[in-house]
Amino acid sequence: QVTDDTVIVDANPPLVGSSYSCSLTVSNIERFPSSKLHYHASSKGRDVSPYEVATWAIGCFWGSELAFMRAPGVVGTKVGYTQGLKANPTYEEVCQGGTKHREALMVIYDPRIVSYSELVMVFMDRLKATTSQYKINLFEEEDFSYQYQHGIYYHNDEQKCIAEEAIASNKHNIELKQATV
């Protein structure tokens, strides 16, 4: 979709496998909100970046990444692992289960366009769509897998309050944790 001010390219169906060309000019590069990666009781005024950071574990990170990439106001995403026993595990190590990592997604968003509350709704919608695919509560210890367990990792007190409200109103087994990098 092209307007005078915006170009929106969704490279997923129906454009998968298609090629396109465009001409663009980079008019501005803004700082990554690096000081907002770690938990701060109040992150307001601590960083010159206008962006905020949110972190989630919603099963497979590839599917959740796409859901957040499609949300207006999300300017970047990065997949990785959290809560494990080993620094920098490989995908194969995580799949084997010994590292106890969860697949996670970091979302960089513009709070002038999308609120954290709206992103929590994206999380909850994605959670509803995927909980039947992944085991949440397992009873057999030897089959236990951490990889696809759910979690919300807050970066400041405002996110913590919003996440706590969402978890309280949801029936799923979601863990709330302070974000660490």
Backbone bond lengths (Angstrom), bond angles and torsions (degrees), N, CA, C in turn:
res aa  C-N    CA-C-N  psi(-1)  N-CA   C-N-CA  omega(-1)  CA-C   N-CA-C  phi
1 Q - - - 1.440 - - 1.522 107.23 -
2 V 1.326 116.95 129.94 1.457 121.68 -178.28 1.521 109.04 -124.88
3 T 1.324 115.32 127.31 1.464 121.34 172.29 1.521 107.60 -123.17
4 D 1.315 117.18 -179.63 1.459 120.07 178.68 1.518 112.55 -62.19
5 D 1.333 117.51 -29.25 1.462 121.92 -175.26 1.521 114.93 -107.57
6 T 1.328 117.63 -19.35 1.463 120.45 -168.37 1.516 111.92 -139.76
7 V 1.328 115.53 145.73 1.459 122.29 170.44 1.520 106.40 -124.40
8 I 1.331 117.30 119.96 1.454 122.26 178.23 1.519 107.83 -111.05
9 V 1.344 115.79 121.55 1.457 121.48 178.55 1.517 107.56 -119.15
10 D 1.315 117.20 117.72 1.455 122.08 174.07 1.524 105.91 -106.74
11 A 1.328 116.63 103.93 1.463 121.22 -173.86 1.520 112.73 -83.74
12 N 1.299 116.71 9.07 1.454 121.14 175.78 1.520 108.08 -98.71
13 P 1.334 117.81 173.39 1.465 118.86 -174.44 1.510 110.92 -40.58
14 P 1.302 118.36 135.52 1.466 128.85 11.14 1.527 114.77 -92.38
15 L 1.325 120.65 7.85 1.453 121.63 -176.93 1.529 114.25 -91.57
16 V 1.325 118.76 -0.41 1.458 120.89 -179.44 1.521 109.41 -56.35
17 G 1.316 115.61 132.34 1.456 121.14 178.68 1.512 113.80 83.83
18 S 1.308 117.39 -7.78 1.457 121.16 179.50 1.519 109.53 -88.16
19 S 1.303 114.92 158.42 1.461 119.00 173.71 1.517 108.39 -116.92
20 Y 1.289 115.60 156.22 1.456 121.04 178.95 1.511 107.79 -151.51
21 S 1.284 115.94 160.36 1.459 119.77 175.51 1.515 108.28 -132.64
22 C 1.306 114.79 150.10 1.460 119.65 178.95 1.512 108.75 -151.82
23 S 1.293 114.51 165.05 1.450 121.59 175.82 1.518 106.90 -122.68
24 L 1.325 116.20 130.46 1.449 117.86 -179.40 1.514 110.22 -141.47
25 T 1.310 114.56 159.55 1.452 122.42 177.21 1.520 107.99 -123.45
26 V 1.323 117.06 128.55 1.458 121.28 175.88 1.522 106.71 -81.28
27 S 1.320 115.64 115.43 1.460 119.60 -176.15 1.522 112.85 -96.98
28 N 1.347 116.86 -18.00 1.450 118.92 -176.64 1.528 109.20 -162.54
29 I 1.301 116.59 143.33 1.458 121.84 172.89 1.519 106.26 -124.78
30 E 1.329 115.81 123.49 1.461 120.18 -177.64 1.512 110.23 -107.27
31 R 1.314 115.84 153.09 1.462 122.22 -177.32 1.523 111.98 -65.30
32 F 1.316 114.82 143.68 1.456 122.02 172.05 1.530 107.51 -72.01
33 P 1.327 118.82 139.42 1.464 120.71 -177.01 1.527 112.55 -78.32
34 S 1.333 117.18 61.30 1.469 121.09 -172.50 1.526 113.50 -61.82
35 S 1.319 118.63 -33.87 1.468 118.39 -179.47 1.531 111.16 -73.77
36 K 1.317 118.02 -11.50 1.461 121.83 179.77 1.530 112.48 -91.52
37 L 1.320 116.79 1.61 1.463 119.70 178.71 1.520 111.34 -70.13
38 H 1.297 117.48 -36.60 1.460 122.24 -179.45 1.516 109.53 -93.02
39 Y 1.305 115.39 156.45 1.457 121.51 179.15 1.528 110.74 -64.45
40 H 1.330 114.89 132.59 1.463 122.18 172.32 1.518 106.81 -133.13
41 A 1.306 117.27 136.80 1.466 120.20 178.34 1.523 109.95 -54.99
42 S 1.297 117.14 -36.21 1.460 121.37 173.56 1.513 106.97 -146.53
43 S 1.310 116.82 115.92 1.462 119.66 -177.65 1.524 111.74 -91.26
44 K 1.311 118.83 -1.54 1.463 121.67 -179.26 1.524 109.58 -63.26
45 G 1.322 115.34 130.91 1.452 121.04 175.41 1.520 114.95 78.99
46 R 1.310 118.66 1.66 1.463 121.13 -176.83 1.522 112.19 -89.83
47 D 1.307 118.36 -12.86 1.455 121.59 -173.20 1.525 108.22 -141.89
48 V 1.313 117.18 142.75 1.455 119.40 178.39 1.521 112.04 -78.99
49 S 1.305 117.84 -10.52 1.455 121.11 179.18 1.526 110.30 -71.88
50 P 1.342 116.81 138.26 1.463 119.13 176.02 1.528 112.69 -79.11
51 Y 1.324 117.41 -6.30 1.454 121.41 -173.14 1.522 112.27 -91.53
52 E 1.334 114.97 158.29 1.458 122.79 176.17 1.530 108.57 -119.99
53 V 1.324 115.69 165.04 1.457 122.72 -179.07 1.526 109.14 -119.81
54 A 1.320 116.21 138.33 1.466 122.59 173.77 1.528 107.23 -132.72
55 T 1.328 116.87 146.06 1.465 120.25 -179.42 1.522 109.43 -133.63
56 W 1.332 115.90 136.83 1.463 122.83 -174.49 1.520 110.46 -138.45
57 A 1.313 116.62 154.92 1.461 123.38 166.17 1.530 105.12 -125.12
58 I 1.335 116.11 116.10 1.473 120.65 -174.98 1.522 109.83 -135.21
59 G 1.294 117.78 50.02 1.458 118.14 -176.98 1.515 109.53 78.75
60 C 1.304 117.19 -138.10 1.463 122.34 -179.06 1.524 110.42 -63.35
61 F 1.331 116.83 124.86 1.459 118.59 -176.35 1.518 113.88 -71.23
62 W 1.325 119.33 -22.42 1.468 119.84 -178.64 1.527 110.83 -68.67
63 G 1.319 117.70 -44.54 1.461 120.22 179.10 1.509 112.26 -67.02
64 S 1.330 116.72 -39.96 1.461 118.67 179.52 1.520 110.57 -70.42
65 E 1.308 117.56 -33.97 1.464 119.92 178.23 1.524 110.55 -59.44
66 L 1.312 117.00 -44.87 1.466 120.46 179.85 1.522 111.12 -61.87
67 A 1.327 117.76 -41.92 1.469 120.40 179.42 1.519 111.04 -59.77
68 F 1.323 117.77 -43.06 1.470 120.42 -179.99 1.522 111.98 -74.56
69 M 1.326 118.18 -34.77 1.464 120.43 178.42 1.526 111.37 -60.92
70 R 1.312 116.34 -28.77 1.469 120.50 -179.28 1.524 112.98 -83.13
71 A 1.335 118.27 -7.59 1.469 120.84 -179.62 1.525 109.71 -79.85
72 P 1.339 117.93 124.97 1.466 119.86 176.62 1.528 109.83 -56.74
73 G 1.309 116.62 135.82 1.458 121.74 179.63 1.515 113.71 98.89
74 V 1.334 118.17 -14.68 1.458 120.71 175.20 1.521 107.07 -81.95
75 V 1.332 116.48 122.69 1.461 120.61 -175.68 1.525 113.05 -106.15
76 G 1.333 117.28 -9.89 1.454 119.59 178.16 1.514 111.23 -172.08
77 T 1.330 115.23 155.91 1.461 121.58 177.02 1.524 108.55 -140.83
78 K 1.322 115.38 157.49 1.462 120.61 174.47 1.519 107.90 -150.28
79 V 1.318 116.59 129.53 1.460 120.72 178.62 1.521 109.85 -95.27
80 G 1.324 115.47 155.58 1.458 120.48 179.03 1.513 109.89 -178.40
81 Y 1.323 116.45 -156.30 1.454 122.11 -176.76 1.521 109.93 -127.69
82 T 1.331 115.65 151.69 1.454 121.10 178.69 1.523 110.33 -140.63
83 Q 1.323 115.87 162.40 1.459 124.88 172.84 1.517 114.72 63.33
84 G 1.297 120.01 23.87 1.452 120.25 -178.07 1.508 114.04 -98.53
85 L 1.317 114.34 -179.78 1.453 121.92 -177.16 1.524 113.40 -94.13
86 K 1.331 118.02 -15.14 1.459 121.51 -173.79 1.524 110.46 -122.77
87 A 1.314 116.63 138.30 1.463 120.58 174.89 1.531 109.06 -74.08
88 N 1.305 116.20 135.88 1.462 123.41 175.13 1.531 114.37 53.29
89 P 1.330 117.37 57.36 1.465 118.67 178.75 1.526 111.06 -72.47
90 T 1.315 116.19 156.65 1.460 120.29 173.25 1.528 108.62 -84.38
91 Y 1.317 116.38 164.53 1.463 121.24 177.13 1.525 109.87 -59.18
92 E 1.322 116.14 -42.68 1.467 120.94 -179.09 1.533 111.04 -61.74
93 E 1.331 117.35 -41.65 1.462 120.51 178.98 1.528 111.37 -63.82
94 V 1.317 116.23 -40.96 1.461 120.02 179.04 1.528 109.59 -65.70
95 C 1.326 117.46 -42.84 1.467 121.35 179.63 1.527 112.07 -61.71
96 Q 1.307 117.31 -32.76 1.461 120.78 179.07 1.529 111.84 -72.53
97 G 1.322 118.09 -17.38 1.460 122.19 173.07 1.509 117.22 90.68
98 G 1.311 118.43 -11.92 1.462 120.30 -175.90 1.519 114.50 -70.15
99 T 1.315 118.10 -22.11 1.470 120.08 -176.88 1.528 112.97 -86.09
100 K 1.337 117.01 -14.84 1.464 124.29 179.95 1.537 113.73 61.74
101 H 1.331 116.93 23.97 1.464 120.76 177.56 1.516 111.48 -79.13
102 R 1.321 115.08 156.39 1.461 123.15 169.99 1.519 107.86 -110.35
103 E 1.331 115.90 144.11 1.464 119.24 171.27 1.519 107.00 -71.23
104 A 1.323 117.07 133.11 1.460 121.20 -175.52 1.524 110.55 -136.36
105 L 1.318 114.17 162.34 1.456 121.76 -178.85 1.516 109.36 -133.66
106 M 1.329 116.22 125.83 1.455 121.81 173.39 1.528 107.19 -97.52
107 V 1.315 116.58 131.91 1.456 122.44 -178.51 1.528 108.20 -118.97
108 I 1.323 116.90 128.18 1.466 122.34 173.17 1.522 105.35 -102.40
109 Y 1.332 116.31 126.06 1.461 119.14 -175.49 1.528 111.57 -137.25
110 D 1.315 114.57 159.05 1.461 122.24 178.89 1.525 108.08 -99.59
111 P 1.336 118.35 107.43 1.467 120.67 -177.26 1.525 113.80 -67.51
112 R 1.329 116.98 -9.37 1.468 120.16 174.78 1.526 110.26 -76.08
113 I 1.347 116.06 -17.22 1.469 121.34 -177.78 1.524 111.60 -111.44
114 V 1.321 116.95 -41.92 1.469 121.32 -177.45 1.532 108.60 -134.21
115 S 1.306 115.84 137.21 1.464 120.04 179.68 1.524 110.17 -89.51
116 Y 1.318 115.15 161.56 1.463 120.14 174.72 1.534 109.71 -61.50
117 S 1.322 117.06 -37.36 1.474 120.87 177.85 1.524 111.09 -59.38
118 E 1.326 116.81 -41.41 1.470 120.23 178.11 1.532 110.55 -65.53
119 L 1.331 116.88 -37.47 1.463 119.44 178.09 1.529 111.19 -69.78
120 V 1.323 117.57 -32.64 1.467 120.02 174.13 1.524 109.53 -61.65
121 M 1.331 117.44 -36.53 1.465 120.56 177.41 1.536 110.88 -65.67
122 V 1.338 117.68 -37.58 1.470 120.59 174.59 1.527 108.87 -61.52
123 F 1.336 116.54 -43.82 1.463 121.54 176.95 1.525 110.53 -57.72
124 M 1.334 116.92 -49.28 1.466 120.97 -176.95 1.529 111.20 -65.48
125 D 1.328 117.34 -39.78 1.469 120.22 177.36 1.526 110.76 -63.26
126 R 1.324 116.04 -42.60 1.469 120.49 178.83 1.531 109.98 -66.69
127 L 1.306 116.32 -38.76 1.460 121.08 178.32 1.526 110.57 -61.30
128 K 1.340 116.02 -45.42 1.473 120.22 178.24 1.522 111.03 -59.87
129 A 1.329 116.18 -37.64 1.463 120.45 -176.14 1.521 112.68 -75.57
130 T 1.335 117.97 -20.64 1.469 119.42 -172.55 1.513 115.20 -115.58
131 T 1.322 119.87 -11.32 1.462 119.12 -173.52 1.518 113.05 -62.25
132 S 1.315 118.27 -27.80 1.460 118.83 178.54 1.530 111.64 -73.26
133 Q 1.338 117.12 -19.42 1.458 120.85 -178.91 1.522 112.44 -83.89
134 Y 1.313 117.20 -27.63 1.456 121.08 -174.37 1.511 110.72 -117.74
135 K 1.314 115.99 145.09 1.456 120.94 178.80 1.525 108.61 -77.70
136 I 1.323 115.94 126.29 1.459 120.08 179.03 1.519 110.07 -100.69
137 N 1.303 117.43 -50.53 1.459 121.84 179.97 1.516 108.42 -114.78
138 L 1.305 116.38 111.96 1.457 120.39 -179.54 1.513 109.80 -110.46
139 F 1.311 116.12 145.42 1.453 120.48 -177.36 1.516 112.29 -104.47
140 E 1.318 117.42 -19.97 1.461 120.70 -179.26 1.519 109.05 -98.44
141 E 1.311 116.08 113.69 1.466 122.40 -174.45 1.528 112.85 -56.93
142 E 1.342 118.31 -41.26 1.463 119.45 -175.82 1.532 113.09 -68.28
143 D 1.333 117.70 -19.54 1.454 120.42 178.31 1.528 112.29 -96.24
144 F 1.319 116.83 2.19 1.455 120.64 -173.43 1.524 110.83 -65.77
145 S 1.328 116.43 131.49 1.459 122.48 178.49 1.520 109.89 -129.03
146 Y 1.297 115.46 129.25 1.461 120.94 177.27 1.528 111.18 -86.28
147 Q 1.308 117.69 -22.87 1.455 123.74 -167.69 1.524 114.04 -50.54
148 Y 1.317 118.38 -41.86 1.459 120.87 -174.83 1.524 113.13 -107.95
149 Q 1.318 118.34 16.69 1.452 120.05 177.55 1.526 109.84 -71.70
150 H 1.330 114.65 154.27 1.462 121.29 -174.33 1.518 111.74 -94.85
151 G 1.318 115.59 150.24 1.454 120.57 176.84 1.512 110.98 -165.74
152 I 1.323 115.73 152.16 1.462 122.55 172.20 1.522 105.81 -118.18
153 Y 1.316 116.96 127.98 1.459 122.61 -177.18 1.531 108.05 -114.24
154 Y 1.319 116.22 108.15 1.469 119.72 -174.64 1.526 110.79 -85.70
155 H 1.344 114.99 151.24 1.454 122.21 -178.66 1.523 112.34 -111.89
156 N 1.333 117.71 -9.21 1.464 120.91 177.33 1.532 108.42 -159.24
157 D 1.322 116.25 173.15 1.467 120.83 -176.15 1.522 112.81 -64.16
158 E 1.329 117.42 -36.16 1.466 120.02 179.06 1.525 110.38 -62.16
159 Q 1.329 117.30 -45.91 1.463 120.91 177.50 1.526 110.55 -62.22
160 K 1.317 117.02 -39.85 1.462 120.52 -179.68 1.524 110.63 -60.00
161 C 1.327 117.72 -46.27 1.476 121.65 -179.10 1.527 111.10 -63.31
162 I 1.311 116.70 -45.43 1.468 121.00 -179.50 1.527 110.14 -64.02
163 A 1.333 116.72 -42.59 1.470 121.03 179.53 1.528 111.11 -65.41
164 E 1.332 117.20 -41.13 1.466 120.15 178.75 1.523 111.32 -61.25
165 E 1.338 117.11 -40.69 1.471 120.94 177.76 1.525 110.67 -63.98
166 A 1.314 116.90 -43.06 1.469 120.77 -179.84 1.521 111.14 -64.67
167 I 1.322 116.99 -42.41 1.459 121.00 179.82 1.522 110.48 -65.32
168 A 1.324 116.66 -41.47 1.470 120.68 -179.28 1.521 111.87 -62.70
169 S 1.327 117.40 -31.18 1.458 120.74 -177.98 1.521 112.70 -92.69
170 N 1.341 117.98 3.75 1.456 122.29 -176.32 1.518 110.14 -114.23
171 K 1.321 116.73 144.50 1.464 122.09 -178.28 1.527 113.12 -83.94
172 H 1.322 117.87 -13.39 1.461 120.66 -174.27 1.521 111.85 -78.80
173 N 1.294 115.27 160.15 1.454 123.43 -179.76 1.527 108.29 -85.73
174 I 1.326 117.55 92.46 1.462 121.96 -176.52 1.517 107.91 -116.16
175 E 1.312 116.38 134.72 1.453 120.14 178.70 1.516 109.30 -98.90
176 L 1.329 117.06 140.06 1.451 123.46 177.27 1.522 107.63 -108.99
177 K 1.329 116.74 126.73 1.454 121.44 -178.50 1.509 110.54 -137.84
178 Q 1.328 115.69 151.86 1.453 121.25 172.52 1.517 108.11 -71.71
179 A 1.322 117.73 136.52 1.461 121.28 -178.96 1.519 110.35 -72.44
180 T 1.322 116.10 136.20 1.452 122.90 172.56 1.510 107.75 -134.77
181 V 1.300 117.73 148.92 1.449 121.22 -177.93 1.506 109.70 -116.37
